[in-house]
């Protein structure tokens, strides 16, 4: 049985957080946080998500600060982030290497799910996992010693 990838959703809008959790629960192990402080607390417990969905405008530590924290950490800099913003344009989102996509609210939840799946398929972590699976014991491409 294959384990579900871990996802961290960070948003201060509680109804939206519940909606996103219900949408992603089928395919992902979902952790939720209401702001960047709570997200960092979750990460400090050893949770290493494969993907982060993050609102830009939150109290305490906002999306910009959380993205900067992830980008400067050796542990988290390779985790792709999808930013969610209610700003009329995405110009307020500062570019960062780990920001994979920026989506404006309101968004189609199914489009967000498709986007998340696409980002995960493109991520270096996913690519390395696929390579490891190809060359694991019992796979089609095992290395034999002669």
PyMOL commands that set and color helices and strands:
alter all, ss='L'
color gray80, all
select helices_A, chain A and resi 14-24+36-44+63-71+90-92+109-122+124-134
alter helices_A, ss='H'
color red, helices_A
select strands_A, chain A and resi 5-10+28-33+51-55+80-85+99-104
alter strands_A, ss='S'
color yellow, strands_A
deselect
rebuild
show_as cartoon
